[in-house]
Amino acid sequence: MGILEVKNVNKRFGGLQALGDVNLSVAENTVHAIIGPNGAGKSTLLNCLVGKLIPDTGSVMFDGQSVLGRKPYEINQMGISRVFQTPEIFGDLSVMENMLIPCFAKRDGGFSLHAIGSIDSERDVIEKAKQMLVDMKLYDKREMQASSMSRGDKRRLEIAMCLSQEPRLLLLDEPTAGMARADTNNTIDLLKQIKEERDITIAIIEHDMHVVFSLADRITVLAQGTPLVEDTPDKIKGHPKVKEAYLGETQAV
């Protein structure tokens, strides 16, 4: 059984069947990618994984607990963090000020100097924020206004903010969308580093096949709201159903 289990999930919007009998199991400490053409149901599934949408039928369990109907801070409290397609940072604040916000935050939705883990003083909180920026290679930009950073660095900051909450599951929604290739490659390297150095499970929705095949241990392909095939990257690359439904018969992977 995986740390994240989706069983028989169905979701309709009026006459549209967005998800049809979806089953998905994400193993702990792996990178699991979810791909599919536009309209395949990827975003709907992601919103079900974080409790934002409640399926018409079925269940979504994280480490044996249902995520359905929970508030965002409760999802965070369970150990799930989400990185949105557009970086969710405070543009008017400095990089360090952005980093301090989640470091001071409690998982019950409030704020306290008695933050997460072993932190028990303001000085410790600040040191944790500094160390996160060092780890993410952003410390030299700590005084920069966040809105002035490149998209790649904004994404790096957002991931750092999520990791400061010490999640067990990191959900990434198109993390390289809108990036130049250099920023994309830097994000791939960052996620590889996170995978190697942290006890964390990563689920990623991504259109860029270079990103998917660089990172994923397993891939689930959605088509018209239903899982078409799930396998290792090597098996997915040449799968005829995948080529037909998503990549196209003549498109190279």
ZIMO-V314347 format. One record per residue. N is the residue number from 0. PSI is psi in whole degrees, 0 to 359 (* if undefined). Layout:
N&PSI / N&PSI
This chain:
0&136 / 1&168 / 2&333 / 3&123 / 4&121 / 5&124 / 6&121 / 7&44 / 8&128 / 9&140 / 10&126 / 11&147 / 12&96 / 13&238 / 14&0 / 15&125 / 16&99 / 17&322 / 18&133 / 19&103 / 20&54 / 21&129 / 22&133 / 23&136 / 24&121 / 25&117 / 26&148 / 27&143 / 28&35 / 29&169 / 30&118 / 31&119 / 32&143 / 33&118 / 34&168 / 35&161 / 36&169 / 37&136 / 38&7 / 39&344 / 40&10 / 41&311 / 42&322 / 43&317 / 44&316 / 45&319 / 46&332 / 47&325 / 48&331 / 49&13 / 50&3 / 51&325 / 52&145 / 53&121 / 54&155 / 55&320 / 56&160 / 57&180 / 58&152 / 59&116 / 60&134 / 61&117 / 62&42 / 63&1 / 64&140 / 65&139 / 66&353 / 67&131 / 68&6 / 69&151 / 70&158 / 71&318 / 72&333 / 73&322 / 74&316 / 75&320 / 76&329 / 77&340 / 78&26 / 79&128 / 80&146 / 81&135 / 82&120 / 83&166 / 84&318 / 85&126 / 86&129 / 87&81 / 88&169 / 89&101 / 90&330 / 91&349 / 92&162 / 93&168 / 94&315 / 95&318 / 96&320 / 97&317 / 98&328 / 99&332 / 100&305 / 101&334 / 102&330 / 103&342 / 104&143 / 105&155 / 106&355 / 107&8 / 108&354 / 109&190 / 110&144 / 111&152 / 112&337 / 113&78 / 114&203 / 115&154 / 116&226 / 117&2 / 118&130 / 119&18 / 120&160 / 121&320 / 122&319 / 123&322 / 124&314 / 125&320 / 126&322 / 127&317 / 128&316 / 129&316 / 130&322 / 131&319 / 132&324 / 133&312 / 134&324 / 135&5 / 136&42 / 137&2 / 138&325 / 139&351 / 140&16 / 141&331 / 142&357 / 143&144 / 144&131 / 145&326 / 146&341 / 147&357 / 148&161 / 149&163 / 150&322 / 151&318 / 152&327 / 153&317 / 154&318 / 155&318 / 156&317 / 157&319 / 158&319 / 159&319 / 160&320 / 161&316 / 162&333 / 163&340 / 164&0 / 165&54 / 166&157 / 167&337 / 168&125 / 169&119 / 170&124 / 171&120 / 172&103 / 173&59 / 174&342 / 175&12 / 176&132 / 177&8 / 178&149 / 179&161 / 180&323 / 181&317 / 182&323 / 183&313 / 184&324 / 185&323 / 186&320 / 187&313 / 188&320 / 189&314 / 190&325 / 191&318 / 192&316 / 193&316 / 194&320 / 195&326 / 196&344 / 197&151 / 198&83 / 199&148 / 200&138 / 201&128 / 202&131 / 203&134 / 204&126 / 205&138 / 206&332 / 207&110 / 208&331 / 209&319 / 210&312 / 211&309 / 212&345 / 213&336 / 214&323 / 215&141 / 216&323 / 217&154 / 218&133 / 219&129 / 220&123 / 221&144 / 222&120 / 223&41 / 224&6 / 225&137 / 226&124 / 227&315 / 228&148 / 229&130 / 230&185 / 231&159 / 232&319 / 233&321 / 234&325 / 235&322 / 236&317 / 237&10 / 238&125 / 239&324 / 240&325 / 241&316 / 242&318 / 243&316 / 244&331 / 245&308 / 246&333 / 247&144 / 248&328 / 249&358 / 250&129 / 251&146 / 252&*
